[in-house]
Amino acid sequence: MKIESIRLKNFKTFQSVEMKNMPKMCVIVGANGSGKSTLFEVFRFLKEAMKDNVQKALSKRGGFKEVISRGHEHEDIELAIQFRMPIANVQRLVTYQLQITLKNNKPIIKREILRYKRSRYGSPYHFLDFQYGKGYAITNETDFDKPDEQLDREEQTLDSPNILAINGLGQFKRFKAANAFRQLIENWHISDFHINQARQIQDDIYAEHLSRQGDNLSLVTKFIYENHPDIFAQILTKLSDRVPGIQEVSAKTTEEGRVLLKFQDSAFKDPFLARYVSDGTLKMFAYLILLYDPSPHPLLCVEEPENQLYPHLLYELAEEFRLYSLRGGQVFISSHSPDFLNAIELDEIFWLVKKEGYTTIRRAREVELVSNLVKGGDKPGWLWEKGLFEGANPK
């Protein structure tokens, strides 16, 4: 599955924005406070709303009144995501819409829709449609030979009007689009990597994927080493090429059942514990563990990957992100680095502009001057530094 477009209304600084025809890798740039983190927050919000409910997800962000755009407190928060997925052996464009309102001072789901076209022609059909906790879902949505009036509707009343219908109904395979979208959201990875967290010694428990903050790095290292030795060999080769002297990385279990992450430098006899290696070394290793995951996340969001890394390594890191996206995981990256941007295709770049309290989104390829200069040999990062990404700089 691949996200094709995102439309936001009244979500913090995004009073009314839309990103269309999104590529497999999207790189977001802009001045501090322009909304880069807020864009990633949309994905995190939807994932948390599905896991718990809309009210809890909003409460973590200060509540409905703190999330809705300033000056629009009497309106609704709206988001719409379009994504492609195979249904009955045909790639179909599915739209998910969510509308949240405030009623009796409590946030509730005003409308939740999942729709797509049953045939090449005609309007998209609502296969899931709920209002204020009540609605229906179609149970035989892949019976495309039947007319609309012969589709089977299953009426449902949710336990609460702030629970997402895709959470409950998406657990059942008979609701194919809802089930697929639920799995998509469950497997999103919005990284908030912290070096100090990654240095922690962990109890020996099972972990296949790197956690949001990277605190289980040693456990995932052990999993990949033991279950995917060929992939681990690739990771070690990449790390050795980029960090001089690194010969081996291992995850050792102590007698107490703790897992230690150790780095072997070829110049020394004894390995170093993760707590003593440089920030750059540990971060590069963590990114390789993340990007060579045997089961890529369908959506990966990473903020400012350039931090703690030598500028020359950013070209190679950008290519690793692109290869990840080609293996099946769509990638969103925010950056403040011209060096990183120089390694990015113009089609992959979006920039945010904040004016009068609200953010707009521009696409680099649609700006004629920028597009012509890149065709002439200029690099996007250079053009950004020169101020040709209008409104993307602090001044």
C-alpha positions as CSV (number, residue, x, y, z in Angstrom):
1,M,0.0,0.0,0.0
2,K,1.1,3.5,-0.7
3,I,-0.3,6.9,0.5
4,E,-1.2,9.0,-2.5
5,S,-2.5,12.1,-0.8
6,I,-3.2,13.7,2.6
7,R,-5.7,16.5,3.2
8,L,-5.8,18.3,6.6
9,K,-8.3,20.9,7.9
10,N,-7.9,22.6,11.3
11,F,-5.1,20.4,12.6
12,K,-2.9,22.9,14.5
13,T,-1.1,25.1,12.0
14,F,-2.5,23.1,9.1
15,Q,-5.8,25.1,8.7
16,S,-6.3,23.8,5.2
17,V,-3.6,21.9,3.3
18,E,-3.3,19.1,0.8
19,M,-0.3,17.0,-0.4
20,K,-1.1,15.2,-3.7
21,N,0.6,12.6,-5.9
22,M,3.0,11.7,-3.1
23,P,6.1,9.7,-4.1
24,K,7.5,6.7,-2.2
25,M,9.9,9.0,-0.4
26,C,8.9,12.5,0.8
27,V,11.4,15.0,2.3
28,I,10.0,17.9,4.2
29,V,12.0,21.1,4.8
30,G,11.1,24.5,6.3
31,A,12.0,26.9,9.1
32,N,11.6,26.1,12.7
33,G,8.0,26.2,13.8
34,S,6.7,25.9,10.2
35,G,5.0,22.6,11.0
36,K,7.4,19.8,10.0
37,S,6.9,18.0,13.4
38,T,3.1,18.7,13.2
39,L,2.9,16.8,9.9
40,F,4.4,13.7,11.5
41,E,2.1,14.3,14.5
42,V,-0.8,13.6,12.2
43,F,0.4,10.1,11.7
44,R,1.1,9.6,15.4
45,F,-2.3,11.0,16.3
46,L,-4.2,8.6,14.0
47,K,-2.2,5.6,15.2
48,E,-2.8,6.5,18.9
49,A,-6.5,7.2,18.2
50,M,-6.9,3.8,16.7
51,K,-5.0,2.1,19.6
52,D,-7.1,3.9,22.3
53,N,-9.7,6.4,21.1
54,V,-9.9,10.0,19.8
55,Q,-10.4,11.6,23.2
56,K,-7.2,10.0,24.6
57,A,-5.2,10.9,21.5
58,L,-6.3,14.5,21.7
59,S,-5.7,14.6,25.5
60,K,-2.0,13.8,24.9
61,R,-1.8,16.9,22.8
62,G,-3.6,19.2,25.3
63,G,-7.2,18.4,24.2
64,F,-9.4,19.4,21.2
65,K,-9.0,23.1,21.8
66,E,-5.2,22.9,21.6
67,V,-5.2,20.8,18.5
68,I,-7.8,22.7,16.4
69,S,-6.4,25.6,14.4
70,R,-6.4,29.0,16.2
71,G,-9.4,31.1,15.3
72,H,-11.4,28.0,14.1
73,E,-12.4,26.6,17.5
74,H,-16.1,26.3,16.5
75,E,-15.3,24.1,13.5
76,D,-14.2,20.5,13.1
77,I,-10.9,18.8,12.8
78,E,-10.8,16.9,9.5
79,L,-8.3,14.6,7.8
80,A,-8.4,12.5,4.7
81,I,-5.9,10.0,3.5
82,Q,-5.9,8.3,0.0
83,F,-3.9,5.1,-0.4
84,R,-3.6,2.4,-3.1
85,M,-4.1,-1.2,-2.2
86,P,-5.0,-4.4,-4.2
87,I,-8.6,-5.4,-3.9
88,A,-9.8,-8.4,-6.0
89,N,-6.4,-8.3,-7.9
90,V,-6.9,-4.6,-8.9
91,Q,-5.0,-1.7,-7.4
92,R,-7.7,0.7,-6.1
93,L,-7.6,4.2,-4.7
94,V,-9.1,4.0,-1.2
95,T,-10.1,7.2,0.7
96,Y,-10.3,7.3,4.5
97,Q,-12.0,10.4,6.0
98,L,-12.3,11.4,9.6
99,Q,-14.2,14.4,11.0
100,I,-13.9,15.2,14.8
101,T,-16.2,17.7,16.5
102,L,-16.7,19.0,20.0
103,K,-20.1,18.1,21.6
104,N,-21.0,18.9,25.2
105,N,-17.3,19.9,25.6
106,K,-16.2,16.4,24.6
107,P,-14.5,15.3,21.3
108,I,-16.5,12.8,19.3
109,I,-16.3,11.4,15.8
110,K,-18.8,13.3,13.7
111,R,-18.2,11.2,10.5
112,E,-15.9,8.3,9.5
113,I,-15.8,7.0,5.9
114,L,-13.9,4.5,3.9
115,R,-14.7,4.5,0.2
116,Y,-13.4,3.4,-3.2
117,K,-14.8,2.9,-6.7
118,R,-16.2,-0.5,-7.4
119,S,-15.6,-0.1,-11.1
120,R,-13.6,2.1,-13.4
121,Y,-16.6,4.5,-13.8
122,G,-19.0,6.1,-11.3
123,S,-18.6,7.6,-7.9
124,P,-16.7,6.0,-5.0
125,Y,-18.9,3.7,-2.9
126,H,-19.0,4.0,0.9
127,F,-17.9,0.6,2.3
128,L,-17.8,2.0,5.8
129,D,-19.8,5.0,7.0
130,F,-20.3,6.0,10.6
131,Q,-21.8,9.1,12.3
132,Y,-21.7,9.7,16.0
133,G,-20.9,6.1,16.8
134,K,-23.5,4.5,14.6
135,G,-23.3,3.3,11.0
136,Y,-22.7,0.4,8.7
137,A,-20.0,-1.6,6.9
138,I,-20.3,-3.7,3.7
139,T,-19.5,-7.4,4.3
140,N,-19.3,-8.5,0.6
141,E,-17.4,-5.6,-0.8
142,T,-15.5,-7.7,-3.3
143,D,-18.7,-9.0,-5.0
144,F,-18.2,-6.6,-7.9
145,D,-20.6,-8.4,-10.1
146,K,-23.5,-7.4,-7.9
147,P,-25.2,-4.0,-8.1
148,D,-24.9,-1.6,-5.2
149,E,-28.4,-2.4,-3.9
150,Q,-27.4,-6.1,-3.4
151,L,-24.5,-5.4,-1.2
152,D,-24.9,-6.6,2.4
153,R,-24.8,-3.9,5.0
154,E,-24.0,-4.8,8.6
155,E,-25.3,-2.2,10.9
156,Q,-23.2,-1.4,14.0
157,T,-23.3,0.7,17.1
158,L,-19.9,1.4,18.7
159,D,-19.4,1.4,22.5
160,S,-18.5,5.1,22.3
161,P,-18.7,7.9,19.6
162,N,-15.0,8.6,20.1
163,I,-13.9,5.1,19.1
164,L,-12.7,4.6,15.5
165,A,-14.9,2.2,13.5
166,I,-11.8,0.9,11.6
167,N,-10.4,-0.2,14.9
168,G,-13.2,-2.6,15.7
169,L,-14.4,-3.6,12.3
170,G,-10.9,-3.7,10.9
171,Q,-10.1,-6.8,13.0
172,F,-12.4,-8.8,10.7
173,K,-11.2,-9.9,7.3
174,R,-14.6,-9.7,5.8
175,F,-14.2,-5.9,5.9
176,K,-11.3,-6.0,3.5
177,A,-10.5,-2.3,3.1
178,A,-11.0,-1.5,6.8
179,N,-8.9,-4.5,7.7
180,A,-6.1,-3.5,5.4
181,F,-6.1,0.1,6.5
182,R,-6.1,-0.9,10.2
183,Q,-3.0,-3.1,9.6
184,L,-1.4,-0.2,7.7
185,I,-1.8,2.2,10.6
186,E,-0.8,-0.4,13.2
187,N,2.6,-0.9,11.5
188,W,3.4,2.8,10.9
189,H,6.7,3.7,12.6
190,I,7.2,7.3,13.6
191,S,10.7,7.5,14.9
192,D,11.7,9.6,17.9
193,F,15.2,8.2,18.2
194,H,17.2,9.2,21.3
195,I,20.9,8.3,21.6
196,N,20.8,7.9,25.4
197,Q,17.9,5.5,25.1
198,A,19.7,3.4,22.5
199,R,22.7,3.0,25.0
200,Q,20.5,1.3,27.6
201,I,21.1,-2.3,28.7
202,Q,17.9,-4.3,28.2
203,D,16.4,-7.4,29.7
204,D,16.6,-10.3,27.3
205,I,13.1,-10.2,25.8
206,Y,11.9,-10.7,22.2
207,A,12.0,-7.8,19.8
208,E,11.9,-7.8,16.0
209,H,11.6,-4.1,15.2
210,L,13.4,-1.0,16.6
211,S,11.2,0.9,19.0
212,R,10.2,4.5,18.5
213,Q,13.0,5.8,20.8
214,G,15.5,3.1,19.9
215,D,15.8,1.8,23.5
216,N,15.6,-1.9,22.3
217,L,18.5,-1.6,19.9
218,S,20.5,-4.4,21.5
219,L,17.5,-6.7,21.4
220,V,16.8,-6.1,17.7
221,T,20.5,-6.5,16.9
222,K,20.3,-9.9,18.6
223,F,17.2,-10.9,16.7
224,I,18.6,-9.9,13.2
225,Y,22.0,-11.6,14.0
226,E,20.3,-14.9,15.0
227,N,17.5,-15.0,12.5
228,H,18.8,-13.1,9.5
229,P,22.6,-13.5,9.4
230,D,22.9,-12.4,5.8
231,I,21.1,-9.1,6.5
232,F,23.3,-8.6,9.6
233,A,26.4,-9.1,7.5
234,Q,25.2,-6.4,5.1
235,I,24.6,-4.0,8.0
236,L,28.1,-4.7,9.4
237,T,29.7,-4.1,6.0
238,K,27.9,-0.8,5.6
239,L,28.8,0.3,9.1
240,S,32.5,-0.7,8.5
241,D,32.6,1.3,5.3
242,R,31.2,4.5,7.0
243,V,32.8,4.3,10.5
244,P,36.6,3.8,10.4
245,G,37.8,0.9,12.5
246,I,34.5,-0.8,13.3
247,Q,35.1,-4.5,12.8
248,E,32.3,-6.2,14.6
249,V,29.0,-5.5,16.5
250,S,27.5,-8.0,18.9
251,A,24.6,-8.3,21.3
252,K,25.7,-10.5,24.3
253,T,23.4,-11.9,26.9
254,T,24.8,-11.8,30.5
255,E,24.3,-14.4,33.2
256,E,21.7,-12.0,34.7
257,G,19.7,-12.1,31.5
258,R,20.6,-8.6,30.3
259,V,21.6,-7.9,26.7
260,L,24.8,-5.8,26.1
261,L,25.5,-4.1,22.8
262,K,29.3,-4.2,22.0
263,F,31.4,-2.6,19.3
264,Q,34.7,-4.0,18.3
265,D,37.3,-1.6,17.0
266,S,40.1,-3.2,15.0
267,A,42.7,-1.2,16.8
268,F,41.8,-2.6,20.2
269,K,41.6,-6.1,21.7
270,D,38.5,-5.6,23.8
271,P,35.2,-4.3,22.5
272,F,33.5,-1.1,23.7
273,L,30.0,-1.1,25.3
274,A,27.4,0.9,23.4
275,R,27.5,3.6,26.2
276,Y,31.1,4.4,25.2
277,V,30.9,4.6,21.4
278,S,30.4,8.0,19.7
279,D,26.9,9.4,19.0
280,G,27.5,9.2,15.3
281,T,28.6,5.6,15.3
282,L,25.6,4.5,17.4
283,K,23.1,6.5,15.3
284,M,24.4,5.2,12.0
285,F,24.2,1.6,13.3
286,A,20.7,2.2,14.6
287,Y,19.6,3.6,11.2
288,L,21.0,0.6,9.4
289,I,19.2,-1.7,11.8
290,L,16.0,0.3,11.1
291,L,16.5,0.5,7.3
292,Y,17.5,-3.2,6.8
293,D,14.5,-4.4,8.8
294,P,13.5,-7.8,7.2
295,S,9.9,-6.7,7.4
296,P,9.8,-3.0,6.4
297,H,7.2,-0.7,8.0
298,P,4.6,0.4,5.5
299,L,5.2,4.0,6.6
300,L,8.4,5.3,8.2
301,C,8.8,8.8,9.5
302,V,12.2,10.2,10.6
303,E,12.9,13.7,11.8
304,E,16.3,15.3,11.1
305,P,18.4,12.1,10.4
306,E,21.5,14.3,9.8
307,N,22.0,15.1,13.5
308,Q,25.3,13.6,14.9
309,L,26.3,12.4,11.4
310,Y,29.3,13.5,9.3
311,P,27.9,15.5,6.3
312,H,29.6,13.2,3.8
313,L,27.6,10.2,5.1
314,L,24.3,11.9,4.3
315,Y,24.4,11.1,0.6
316,E,24.7,7.4,1.4
317,L,22.0,7.6,4.1
318,A,19.6,9.3,1.7
319,E,20.1,6.4,-0.7
320,E,19.5,3.9,2.1
321,F,16.1,5.6,2.8
322,R,15.3,5.5,-0.9
323,L,16.1,1.8,-1.1
324,Y,13.9,1.2,1.9
325,S,11.0,2.9,0.2
326,L,11.5,0.7,-2.9
327,R,11.3,-2.4,-0.7
328,G,7.8,-1.5,0.3
329,G,8.0,1.1,3.0
330,Q,6.9,4.7,2.2
331,V,9.3,7.2,3.8
332,F,8.7,10.7,5.3
333,I,11.8,12.6,6.4
334,S,12.2,16.1,7.7
335,S,15.6,17.8,7.4
336,H,17.5,21.0,8.1
337,S,20.6,19.9,6.1
338,P,21.5,21.2,2.7
339,D,23.9,18.3,2.4
340,F,21.1,15.8,2.9
341,L,18.9,17.7,0.5
342,N,21.6,17.6,-2.2
343,A,21.1,13.8,-2.3
344,I,17.3,14.1,-2.8
345,E,15.4,14.1,-6.1
346,L,13.5,17.3,-6.8
347,D,10.2,15.3,-7.1
348,E,10.7,14.1,-3.5
349,I,10.9,17.6,-1.9
350,F,8.1,19.5,-0.2
351,W,8.6,22.7,1.7
352,L,6.5,24.3,4.4
353,V,5.7,28.0,4.6
354,K,4.1,29.6,7.6
355,K,2.3,32.9,7.2
356,E,-0.1,34.6,9.6
357,G,-0.1,31.6,11.9
358,Y,-1.0,29.0,9.3
359,T,1.1,26.6,7.2
360,T,1.0,25.9,3.5
361,I,2.8,23.2,1.6
362,R,4.7,23.7,-1.6
363,R,6.3,21.1,-3.9
364,A,9.8,21.8,-5.3
365,R,9.2,20.4,-8.8
366,E,6.2,22.7,-9.3
367,V,8.3,25.9,-8.9
368,E,9.6,26.6,-12.4
369,L,12.8,28.5,-11.4
370,V,13.9,25.8,-9.0
371,S,13.0,23.0,-11.5
372,N,15.0,24.7,-14.3
373,L,18.0,25.3,-12.2
374,V,18.1,21.6,-11.0
375,K,17.8,20.5,-14.7
376,G,20.8,22.8,-15.4
377,G,22.9,21.0,-12.8
378,D,22.3,22.9,-9.5
379,K,21.6,20.8,-6.4
380,P,18.4,21.3,-4.3
381,G,20.4,22.0,-1.1
382,W,22.4,24.8,-2.8
383,L,19.2,26.4,-4.0
384,W,17.7,26.2,-0.5
385,E,20.7,27.9,1.0
386,K,20.4,30.6,-1.6
387,G,16.9,31.3,-0.5
388,L,15.1,30.1,-3.6
389,F,12.8,27.9,-1.6
390,E,10.7,31.0,-0.9
391,G,9.4,31.1,2.6
392,A,11.3,28.0,3.8
393,N,14.0,30.0,5.6
394,P,13.6,31.7,8.9
395,K,14.1,35.2,7.4
